[in-house]
């Protein structure tokens, strides 16, 4: 099955099936990268929320782009 066929079939899946598919893909990618994921474990994800340095860097990049 091609990527396009997989993507076009996604709307036919229920929300639960799409989440299970996502979990399966993440597990497969982690396995291919040699990362061991444990069922039920919590994994921290970095977010720029509360990071003023990241917000300022983004704002500067936006202003620089607008000035062009």
N, C-alpha and C positions, 0 to 999 in steps of 0.2 A: 504494500500500500504506500502510495506517495505521501509526502508531507501535505500537499494540497488536499488530497482526499481525507486525510486525518483531520485537518483544520475544518474542512467543509462539513464533516460529520459531527463536530463538537456541539452545535446547537441541538442536535437530536438527543444528546445525553442529558440526564437529570443533573441537578446541581451536585448531588452526592457523587454521581459517577465522574463528574469533572474533577471534583476534589480528589477522589481516589486516583484518577489518572495523573493529576499533578503530583500527588505523593509518590506514585510509582516512578514517574520521570525523575523526580528529585533523588530518590533512592538509587536509581540506575546511574545517574550522573555521579553521585557521591561514590558509588561502588567503582565506577570507571576511574575516578580520580584518587582512589585509595583512601577515601574518608569513611570511617565507620560511624554510621548513625545508629542510635539506639532507640527503639520504639518507646514512646512515652517520655523521652528525655526533653529537656528544654535547652534550646540553643540561642545564645544572645545574638541579636542582630543590631548592628550599629545604625543609628538614625541621626540626622543633623538636628533633630528637635532639641532645642536648648543649647545648641552650639553656635554662639555668636560669631566665632571665627569663620565657620563655614558659611553662615548667612552673609557676613561682610564680604567674603571672597566671591560669593555668587552675585551679590549686588554690584561689586566692582566690575565683574565680567559683563554683567548686563549693561552697565553704564558705558563701558568701553565699546561694546558692540553697537549700542545706540549712537555713539559718537562717530562711527564710521560713515 
